[in-house]
Amino acid sequence: MQTQKHLNREGDINFSQLREKWMNQLSVKSFEKVQLDEQVFMKQSMSTPCLNGIIDADGCYLTDVNGKKYLDFHGNSLHQVGYKNPYVIDMIKRQAEELPFIPRRFTADIAIKAAQKLIHKTTSKGFKVLFTPSGSAGIGLALKIARKVTGKHKVISMWESFHGAGLDSISVGGEFVFKKDMGPLMPGTLKALPFNGYRNFLKTSSHEEVARFCLDYLEYMIQNEGEIGAILLEPIRATDTHIPPKSYFKRLREICDVYEILLIFDEIPTALMRSGKFYVHQHFGIEPDILVLGKGLGGAVIPQAAVLTKVEYDTAEDISLGHYTHEKPALGCAAICATIDYIDDFKLENHCNEQSDFIKRELNILWKQYECIGDIRIAGMLISIELVKSRETKEKDEELAEKLLYYCLEKGLSFKLSGGNCITWHPPLIVTKDELSFAIQLFAEGLREFR
């Protein structure tokens, strides 16, 4: 049982008494749908068994096979502009009728326009783009670019990080559940201390002290290992919303420049305004050398990812970096354009930050009332509430987190559990104050019920 608990600590607990209770209370229609799913799909941790079957996803909501609606604060972190967004749906339909596919070796206006929009949103505008069919593929492509540019194959990434489920991306990822039984992984991968993990280990409230310690160790690794070509990390970790201080990134950028190392940021689940800025790193006053995007890029319709690389590193014309069938994806590019247009036209940056301020105030009230809330970490619509048995010891309360998950699911709110004890909410950017209030009210009711 200890092994099973360890394997599932990053996500929902798939095999527990509460999960069994949830499955037993499903309607006949829901249970039959889940059984049909199990007959045709392979089982995998954190995805099996399914919670239910759904028949619709619209705006901020999912509708299950019984007609019950769930406010979706999970959404696999891809529904920044909401489900069935009219901008996205309409533009994809038009593109499908005009030009549904762009064969490799050709280009088209929609592909150029999508790349231009992503570049225009950067601070320096000094990037070029390659599209990939998934975020995981984007990570692999970023690592290839770094090897080609630097001539060095070693990469430092962070323990507890997640960069996708491909063999190359789990090699640089830090979660055991993806590596178990996989045997030898990609060579040249080294793990450094993540800001989030060491903040708790040092038992200090000083972010600056933790940042300094982690970067001292990172620089020690670089000096003693040698031949490091890239450093890869999530500037804000999506799963439990750990936010390093600006000083961390300023020095990180300096370290990369001094040792001629490319800095790669994975913003797959966190970019496109979810953090309150279009790109997460824009909070910290630096730019990476390579930026990987995905998830929300496809407008919650098309699987789509992209890699942005500084112009000066466009030096790989003698090799095939991606060579994907959908190298300039017509429908994916339409989704990118529509998503960015919607974010701009509806001023979702302002809306996101206004709603973020509201939820900070409301959750802070609960923090003062309940000692089981160990920490609240918020950046835009990236929200994590850490549950502990004691604020002094910071001992995780995974049982309470799981109870709250199923309580809220029963009442119509879906979200993610992270690290075993973190309630993680990623609401769409279109979420209203009433919808946020509903979620906070449910959370508060659950705390009164179980504490």
VEXLO-998378 format. One line per field, with one value per residue (C-alpha): residue number from 1; x, y, z. Coordinates in pm, 1 decimal. Layout:
<lotors>
n = (NUM;...)
east = (X;...)
north = (Y;...)
up = (Z;...)
</lotors>
This chain:
<lotors>
n = (1;2;3;4;5;6;7;8;9;10;11;12;13;14;15;16;17;18;19;20;21;22;23;24;25;26;27;28;29;30;31;32;33;34;35;36;37;38;39;40;41;42;43;44;45;46;47;48;49;50;51;52;53;54;55;56;57;58;59;60;61;62;63;64;65;66;67;68;69;70;71;72;73;74;75;76;77;78;79;80;81;82;83;84;85;86;87;88;89;90;91;92;93;94;95;96;97;98;99;100;101;102;103;104;105;106;107;108;109;110;111;112;113;114;115;116;117;118;119;120;121;122;123;124;125;126;127;128;129;130;131;132;133;134;135;136;137;138;139;140;141;142;143;144;145;146;147;148;149;150;151;152;153;154;155;156;157;158;159;160;161;162;163;164;165;166;167;168;169;170;171;172;173;174;175;176;177;178;179;180;181;182;183;184;185;186;187;188;189;190;191;192;193;194;195;196;197;198;199;200;201;202;203;204;205;206;207;208;209;210;211;212;213;214;215;216;217;218;219;220;221;222;223;224;225;226;227;228;229;230;231;232;233;234;235;236;237;238;239;240;241;242;243;244;245;246;247;248;249;250;251;252;253;254;255;256;257;258;259;260;261;262;263;264;265;266;267;268;269;270;271;272;273;274;275;276;277;278;279;280;281;282;283;284;285;286;287;288;289;290;291;292;293;294;295;296;297;298;299;300;301;302;303;304;305;306;307;308;309;310;311;312;313;314;315;316;317;318;319;320;321;322;323;324;325;326;327;328;329;330;331;332;333;334;335;336;337;338;339;340;341;342;343;344;345;346;347;348;349;350;351;352;353;354;355;356;357;358;359;360;361;362;363;364;365;366;367;368;369;370;371;372;373;374;375;376;377;378;379;380;381;382;383;384;385;386;387;388;389;390;391;392;393;394;395;396;397;398;399;400;401;402;403;404;405;406;407;408;409;410;411;412;413;414;415;416;417;418;419;420;421;422;423;424;425;426;427;428;429;430;431;432;433;434;435;436;437;438;439;440;441;442;443;444;445;446;447;448;449;450;451)
east = (0.0;289.4;412.3;69.0;38.3;375.4;288.6;-25.2;99.9;105.3;-255.6;-589.7;-584.8;-728.0;-756.0;-888.9;-1201.5;-1332.6;-1277.7;-1452.3;-1740.7;-1764.4;-1773.6;-2041.3;-2276.4;-2264.0;-2591.5;-2648.1;-2587.5;-2259.9;-2139.3;-2208.2;-2015.1;-1713.3;-1724.7;-1732.6;-1432.8;-1236.8;-1310.1;-1143.4;-878.0;-560.8;-545.3;-299.4;-234.6;-410.2;-653.4;-817.1;-1085.7;-1269.6;-1488.7;-1784.5;-1887.3;-1958.6;-2172.4;-2086.2;-1819.2;-1928.2;-1781.4;-1666.5;-1882.3;-1888.3;-2216.6;-2220.9;-2432.8;-2706.8;-2727.9;-2544.9;-2315.3;-1969.8;-1786.7;-1452.7;-1145.9;-931.0;-972.6;-627.3;-515.3;-618.9;-945.9;-818.8;-1086.1;-1344.6;-1495.1;-1676.7;-1537.7;-1719.5;-1406.3;-1221.5;-1504.9;-1594.2;-1235.8;-1160.5;-1476.5;-1380.1;-1026.2;-1147.8;-1356.1;-1084.3;-759.1;-769.5;-411.0;-75.5;165.5;525.7;745.7;457.6;332.0;12.8;-109.8;-273.7;53.9;254.5;-11.0;-17.3;361.8;361.3;102.0;307.4;624.7;444.3;342.7;706.3;886.4;1177.6;999.6;1328.2;1203.5;1128.2;870.3;829.0;494.5;460.8;157.5;197.4;371.4;573.9;699.4;779.0;1004.3;1189.0;1231.5;1362.4;1623.5;1732.8;1771.4;1982.6;2209.7;2252.5;2323.1;2562.1;2718.7;2654.3;2404.3;2365.2;2058.5;1966.3;1599.8;1422.1;1307.1;924.4;887.6;658.6;734.8;519.7;487.2;722.6;1038.2;1257.0;1028.6;1007.0;1386.1;1395.6;1081.3;1098.2;790.0;842.1;498.1;600.3;939.7;848.2;945.2;1071.7;1434.0;1719.9;1616.7;1786.6;2149.1;2288.2;1993.1;2066.7;1824.6;1856.8;1672.1;1340.0;1248.7;915.8;1056.7;1338.6;1122.1;953.8;1273.4;1450.5;1149.2;1190.7;951.7;1224.9;1185.5;1509.9;1703.3;1558.2;1626.9;1987.3;2042.0;1887.8;2089.7;2412.1;2358.9;2269.5;2590.3;2786.6;2640.2;2737.3;3093.6;3151.0;2962.2;3065.8;2926.6;2578.2;2392.9;2055.0;1857.8;1489.1;1222.7;866.8;890.8;575.1;506.9;153.5;54.0;96.3;166.5;507.0;628.0;998.9;1097.6;1231.4;1580.5;1577.2;1520.3;1758.5;2043.5;1934.7;1956.6;2301.4;2421.6;2308.4;2482.0;2809.7;2831.7;2688.1;2385.3;2048.3;1756.0;1438.3;1105.2;815.9;500.6;279.3;-1.1;62.5;100.4;-169.3;-262.2;-343.2;-79.2;-200.8;60.6;53.4;381.6;466.6;828.3;704.6;634.3;1006.6;1172.7;1378.8;1340.5;1434.7;1634.9;1368.3;1001.1;766.8;390.2;93.6;-245.0;-450.0;-279.2;-541.0;-834.2;-960.0;-1032.6;-713.3;-408.5;-141.5;199.3;481.0;848.1;979.2;1356.2;1569.5;1650.1;2025.9;1981.6;1819.5;2122.2;1988.0;1903.7;2130.7;1924.3;1554.4;1449.8;1079.9;975.6;618.9;333.8;146.9;449.0;241.1;-100.8;-379.7;-649.5;-412.2;-291.9;-651.9;-713.0;-401.7;-510.9;-866.1;-749.6;-514.1;-773.0;-1030.2;-786.7;-712.2;-1062.6;-1220.9;-933.4;-882.7;-559.2;-752.8;-1034.4;-794.1;-612.1;-933.9;-1073.1;-739.2;-746.6;-1099.9;-1011.7;-698.5;-912.8;-1173.1;-924.3;-725.2;-1036.9;-1053.0;-679.5;-735.5;-1019.1;-869.0;-529.4;-547.8;-476.1;-98.6;-43.3;-227.5;-33.8;-192.4;-73.5;-363.7;-584.8;-318.0;-443.4;-322.0;-443.4;-207.8;-370.8;-169.1;-223.4;-14.5;119.6;416.1;525.5;377.3;276.5;57.5;-311.4;-377.1;-690.0;-857.9;-765.0;-922.3;-1237.3;-1273.9;-1226.0;-1514.6;-1733.8;-1693.2;-1738.6;-2065.0;-2177.0;-2069.0;-1707.9;-1416.2;-1050.2;-709.9;-523.7;-148.1;129.4;-131.0;-244.4;-287.8;-625.4;-532.9;-775.4;-715.6;-1039.8;-1093.2;-1005.5;-1372.7;-1479.9;-1718.4;-1711.9;-2028.2;-1861.3;-1553.7;-1780.5;-1956.5;-1623.0;-1507.4;-1839.6;-1813.9;-1456.0;-1558.8;-1853.0;-1617.3;-1377.1;-1662.9;-1774.5;-1440.0;-1244.8)
north = (0.0;236.0;191.0;263.2;577.4;696.6;632.1;844.8;1135.0;1379.4;1328.3;1190.6;874.5;616.1;326.0;440.0;395.4;734.0;653.8;320.0;497.4;740.8;457.4;272.6;571.3;624.4;595.7;293.0;506.9;644.6;304.0;146.6;425.7;375.3;-0.6;48.8;278.3;13.9;-243.3;-43.6;175.1;61.5;140.5;397.6;573.8;907.1;840.2;510.1;441.3;734.8;931.0;948.3;996.7;1342.8;1458.2;1827.1;2084.9;2446.6;2763.3;2678.4;2365.7;1993.0;1801.2;1432.1;1156.5;1223.2;1592.2;1706.0;2007.3;2050.9;2381.5;2271.5;2411.5;2128.0;2115.8;1962.6;2328.6;2394.5;2587.1;2941.7;3080.1;2823.0;2526.9;2580.3;2931.0;3091.4;3264.0;2931.4;2718.8;2964.2;3017.7;2643.8;2583.2;2852.7;2722.2;2364.2;2482.0;2702.0;2511.6;2217.7;2096.7;2242.1;1976.0;1999.9;2213.3;2459.3;2748.5;2952.7;3280.2;3118.3;2952.8;3271.5;3471.7;3231.3;3240.7;3620.7;3648.9;3432.7;3629.6;3962.0;3861.8;3817.0;4102.7;4131.0;4009.4;3832.6;3476.1;3222.1;2942.9;2572.4;2401.0;2054.8;1829.2;1809.9;1976.1;1662.2;1672.2;2039.4;1953.6;1698.2;1955.9;2216.0;1970.2;1895.5;2265.9;2310.9;2021.8;2153.2;2510.9;2435.2;2108.4;1979.5;1704.4;1739.7;1911.5;2006.3;1991.0;1983.9;1710.4;1692.0;1861.5;1743.5;1799.9;1540.8;1164.0;1085.7;889.3;1196.9;1421.1;1176.4;1159.6;1527.7;1510.1;1448.7;1239.5;871.6;758.6;827.8;656.3;339.5;23.3;224.6;114.4;325.2;676.9;946.5;996.2;1329.7;1429.8;1575.9;1688.3;2001.0;2111.7;2274.7;2597.7;2449.7;2138.2;2307.2;2587.2;2333.5;2146.4;2454.8;2539.8;2906.8;3176.1;3360.7;3299.9;3484.4;3247.4;2941.8;3088.6;3159.5;2808.5;2637.0;2844.7;2796.0;2422.2;2457.8;2649.7;2388.8;2119.9;2315.0;2373.0;2010.5;1833.0;2036.3;2022.9;2142.4;2261.3;2354.9;2419.1;2330.8;2430.4;2551.0;2917.4;2865.9;2503.6;2439.9;2151.5;2322.9;2684.7;2749.2;3098.4;3181.0;3546.3;3770.8;3741.4;3368.0;3428.7;3722.4;3514.4;3206.5;3410.0;3535.6;3181.5;3061.8;3354.3;3306.4;2931.5;2953.3;2743.7;2777.1;2848.9;2657.7;2744.8;2499.9;2712.7;2446.6;2461.9;2812.9;3053.4;3237.4;3469.6;3202.1;3346.0;3702.7;3766.4;3627.5;3444.7;3345.8;3464.4;3819.0;3837.6;3806.9;4049.9;3798.6;3594.9;3232.4;3120.5;2863.7;2869.8;2569.3;2623.8;2389.4;2295.5;2619.0;2708.1;2501.8;2685.6;2374.2;2216.2;2127.9;1948.8;2208.7;2312.9;2542.9;2607.8;2965.2;3004.8;3319.2;3431.7;3392.7;3019.2;2956.1;2750.8;2400.6;2418.3;2120.5;1878.9;1796.2;1920.2;1836.9;1713.4;1658.9;1566.7;1864.8;2095.0;2401.0;2287.5;2481.8;2406.7;2440.8;2777.4;2891.0;2795.4;2987.7;3302.3;3281.4;3217.9;3517.2;3740.9;3644.4;3710.9;4054.5;4153.1;4063.5;4208.5;3884.9;4008.9;4267.6;4024.9;3752.9;3981.9;4131.3;3783.9;3676.7;3966.2;3866.0;3503.9;3604.2;3812.4;3539.3;3258.1;3472.1;3494.6;3113.7;3093.8;3299.2;3069.9;2726.4;2608.2;2319.2;2565.4;2567.6;2795.8;2968.2;3034.4;3232.4;3377.9;3490.8;3187.2;2947.8;2869.8;2615.6;2564.6;2348.6;2142.6;2043.2;1875.6;2146.1;2476.3;2437.0;2095.8;2139.1;1772.0;1701.1;1624.5;1407.6;1254.8;1593.4;1690.6;1375.7;1419.6;1774.1;1656.7;1411.6;1645.3;1914.3;1671.6;1558.1;1922.6;2010.0;2136.9;1957.0;2032.2;1869.7;1733.6;1790.7;1656.9;1461.2;1758.6;2057.8;2169.9;2312.0;2526.8;2634.5;2815.2;2938.1;3304.8;3372.2;3262.1;3499.5;3625.0;3425.6;3106.1;3171.3;3242.8;2910.4;2727.4;2910.1;2841.2;2468.4;2459.5;2635.7;2397.7;2102.6;2243.7;2284.3;1927.6;1755.3;1971.3)
up = (0.0;69.0;-286.7;-431.6;-220.4;-342.4;-706.7;-688.6;-475.4;-768.7;-870.5;-766.2;-555.3;-795.5;-554.9;-221.8;-12.9;-122.0;-490.8;-440.2;-269.2;-560.7;-814.1;-616.2;-615.2;-993.0;-1181.8;-1402.5;-1711.1;-1571.7;-1453.7;-1792.1;-1965.0;-1738.3;-1796.0;-2174.6;-2141.6;-1950.3;-2220.4;-2497.8;-2330.1;-2155.3;-1785.9;-1655.0;-1327.1;-1266.4;-1554.1;-1462.3;-1360.4;-1513.6;-1274.8;-1511.5;-1872.3;-2015.5;-2307.3;-2324.9;-2243.0;-2277.7;-2129.4;-1776.3;-1745.3;-1812.3;-1839.7;-1749.8;-1904.7;-1648.1;-1730.3;-1416.1;-1460.9;-1309.8;-1286.3;-1428.4;-1252.0;-1390.1;-1766.4;-1812.3;-1797.3;-2157.6;-2132.9;-2084.2;-2320.4;-2214.4;-2393.7;-2725.1;-2746.9;-3041.3;-3176.1;-3181.9;-3318.2;-3594.9;-3709.5;-3715.2;-3921.2;-4170.9;-4194.7;-4247.6;-4542.3;-4695.9;-4632.0;-4386.8;-4430.0;-4528.6;-4659.6;-4548.4;-4780.0;-4827.8;-4620.1;-4591.7;-4445.3;-4141.2;-4029.8;-4072.0;-3888.7;-3591.9;-3556.5;-3581.2;-3305.4;-3067.6;-3143.0;-3102.6;-2749.3;-2640.9;-2471.3;-2715.6;-3033.1;-3110.6;-3157.2;-3429.5;-3407.9;-3474.4;-3419.8;-3268.9;-3218.6;-2838.8;-2547.6;-2485.0;-2843.9;-2790.9;-2497.3;-2710.0;-2984.9;-2738.4;-2612.3;-2969.8;-3044.2;-2730.8;-2828.3;-3181.4;-3070.3;-2784.0;-2896.8;-2542.7;-2462.0;-2084.4;-1940.2;-1584.0;-1490.4;-1155.0;-922.2;-903.0;-1242.3;-1520.3;-1888.1;-2065.0;-2095.0;-2386.8;-2317.3;-2365.8;-2159.5;-1868.3;-1876.6;-1784.8;-1570.1;-1198.4;-1118.6;-1034.3;-1151.0;-1512.7;-1487.1;-1299.2;-1492.4;-1790.4;-1761.6;-1900.5;-1992.2;-2200.7;-2090.4;-1982.1;-1764.8;-1420.8;-1150.6;-939.7;-628.2;-714.3;-541.6;-430.3;-265.3;-82.0;51.1;277.1;356.9;490.2;710.7;633.6;519.7;331.8;-41.1;-102.3;121.7;-48.8;-392.9;-299.4;-162.6;-468.2;-712.8;-516.1;-554.3;-922.6;-988.8;-793.1;-1023.2;-1333.5;-1215.0;-1114.8;-1392.6;-1694.8;-2049.5;-1950.6;-2260.0;-2114.7;-1797.7;-1818.8;-1569.5;-1519.9;-1412.8;-1205.3;-1135.2;-1259.9;-1038.1;-701.7;-800.4;-645.9;-737.8;-695.8;-638.0;-915.1;-769.1;-846.5;-1216.3;-1242.1;-1107.7;-1306.0;-1625.8;-1522.9;-1450.3;-1793.3;-1964.5;-1775.1;-1844.1;-2200.8;-2115.5;-2288.8;-2057.7;-2151.5;-1994.6;-2000.6;-1995.7;-2153.1;-1892.7;-1758.8;-2053.2;-2249.7;-1962.8;-1705.2;-1469.9;-1523.6;-1794.8;-2147.4;-2084.6;-1728.2;-1741.9;-1805.1;-1430.0;-1362.6;-1603.8;-1802.4;-2121.5;-2183.3;-2485.2;-2569.1;-2470.6;-2496.7;-2520.5;-2547.7;-2400.3;-2419.7;-2748.0;-2930.7;-2774.8;-2591.5;-2930.9;-3122.2;-2975.6;-3044.2;-2914.8;-3018.6;-2950.5;-2959.7;-2993.9;-2991.0;-3346.8;-3296.8;-3240.4;-3578.6;-3686.8;-3755.1;-4125.3;-4196.9;-3982.9;-3947.2;-3605.3;-3606.4;-3950.1;-3826.4;-4058.6;-3913.6;-3923.6;-4014.2;-3888.9;-4057.2;-3800.1;-3505.2;-3634.2;-3674.4;-3311.3;-3200.9;-3382.2;-3249.6;-2892.2;-2891.6;-3057.0;-2793.5;-2507.5;-2652.3;-2761.3;-2427.7;-2222.9;-2034.2;-1875.9;-1675.8;-1604.2;-1488.7;-1248.0;-1108.4;-1041.3;-896.9;-647.8;-547.9;-483.2;-288.5;-53.3;-7.1;48.6;290.4;508.6;517.9;590.6;906.0;1013.5;943.2;1068.4;819.4;536.4;539.4;244.1;-39.4;-361.3;-641.6;-970.3;-1185.0;-1234.0;-1106.5;-756.3;-500.1;-144.2;59.1;335.2;641.7;977.2;1139.5;1009.8;1240.3;1110.4;759.6;766.6;465.9;516.6;211.6;366.0;403.6;46.8;-92.2;115.3;-15.3;-373.6;-361.6;-157.7;-422.9;-711.7;-559.9;-537.8;-892.9;-880.4;-1047.8;-974.5;-944.0;-643.9;-654.6;-435.7;-241.2;-30.2;-264.1;-391.0;-731.7;-928.2;-1288.0;-1376.4;-1731.7;-1777.1;-1851.7;-1502.0;-1325.3;-967.4;-897.5;-1018.9;-806.6;-508.5;-564.9;-557.4;-243.5;-72.2;-149.3;-24.3;298.3;345.7;304.9;563.2;813.1;735.2;776.0;1023.6)
</lotors>
